[in-house]
Amino acid sequence: MVERSHQDETRCHGEYKVPGGKLVVADLGVRDGQLVSAMLSGDFFLEPEEALEAINEALIGAPVTSDASVLIERIQRALPAGTEMIGLSVPAIATVVRRALARASDWREHRFGLIHRPPESPALHMALDEILTREVAAGRRGPTLRVWEWERSAIIIGVFQSLANEVDSEAAAAENIEVVRRISGGGAMFVEPGNTITWSLIVPETLVQGLSFVESYAFLDDWVIQALGDMGINAWYVPINDITSPGGKIAGAAQKRINGAVLHHVTMAYDIDADKLTRVLRIGREKLSDKGTTSAGKRVDPLKRQTGLDRETIIQRMIDSFAARFTLKPDTITDAEMAAAERLAREKFASAKWTHRVP
C-alpha cells in the first residue's frame, strides 16, 4: 500500500505474517530513492524495548533498491547487545520492508473463490491449473482456492523430471496408474482417489511481492500449518516445499508463475499404499539417504493415522480454517474455462510429447 503526503514523501505500508511466528508491520516514508522514516510494529516480542527504535533508525537512509542482505546487515549492526526476538527475526524485518516497498498486497485485500468439483481426470486437473492461473493473471478471475477430487490413481511428475528416472512405467501400467506431467517443478507425487488431499491456490503475484521464491512457499502455506494445528497436528514447514510432523512428511508443494499470477498446489497424504508407491516410483538412493530412511513409504506420515478423522472432514475443516482467516466464497468454473481446459488436456497433458518431454 502506497500513498503520497503533502511533503512529497511517499508513504509505504507492508505486512508480513512470519511463518510460525507473529505479524510484523512496516510503515515507511520514502523520498529521493531512500527511506526517510520507518516505523515497525506488530504482535511480536522484542527485548530490550529500545531495540525497536534502533531498528527504525537503522532503516533510515537505506536505498529503496536495497536487497535483503543489505537491510539485514544494517539492522544487525544497530541492535543492542543481548537483543532477543520472539515471533520475529531480522530476516523477517527485511522481508516486510521489501514487501512495503514493492507495494505487496495483503490477504485481506482479496476475495477468494472456492471451487470443489466432482472427481476429474489427472490430465484435466493439470489443464485446469494452467487455464485458471492464466485467467487470474488476465484479471478475468479473482484469487481461487480449488480443491481437487481424483477420478483415478495417478503419478504426477514435475516439469523437469525424467520420466524414466522417476517412474517404473511397466509397474504403473500393471497397476492401471496414469502418468501425467504438471507445469510446476518439484518431485513426483503418487495419488489415489480417497487417499489423497490436493488443492491449488492461485493468487496475483502482488500477494508474494517482496518475498524470495523460498519464502513464498511457507507464506502461501502458513494457513495450512494453522489449520493442521487446529486439528491437533504439530506441523511445520521444511524448506523448500515440504510440510512435516514428528512422524514424517505430510505434504509437498510446487509452484508455477504465469504472467503475474502464482499457481501454488499441494498434495497431502490422507492414507497411502506404501508398497504400491515403492513399486511404481523409482526413489533414488540419494533422495532416501537425504531423508534418513531406507523406505520410501516411511517418508510419508498419513493424516488418517494422525487425526483419526475421515478425509471429507479434514477437507472441510481446512476450508473452514481458510474461510475463518480470509474472505472465501463458493465459485464455479465457467463454460469457457472448462472448454479451454478440456482442449488443453487433450492436446497437451494427455499427449506423449508432453509426458515424455524429458524422457
Secondary structure, DSSP 8 states (H G I E B T S, - for coil): -EEE-TTS-EEEEEEEE-TTS-EEEEEEEEETTEEEEEEEEES-EEESTTHHHHHHHHHTT-BTT--HHHHHHHHHHHS-TT-EEES--HHHHHHHHHHHHTT---GGG-EEEEEE-S-B-HHHHHHHHHHHHHHHHHTSS--EEEEE-BSS-EEEE-TT--HHHHB-HHHHHHTT-EEEE-SS-S--EEE-TTTEEEEEEEEEGGGGTT--HHHHHHHHTHHHHHHHHHTT---EEETTTEEEETTEEEEEEEEEEETTEEEEEEEEESS--HHHHHHHB---HHHHHHTT-S-SGGGB--HHHHH---HHHHHHHHHHHHHHHSEEEE----HHHHHHHHHHIIIIITSHHHHTS--
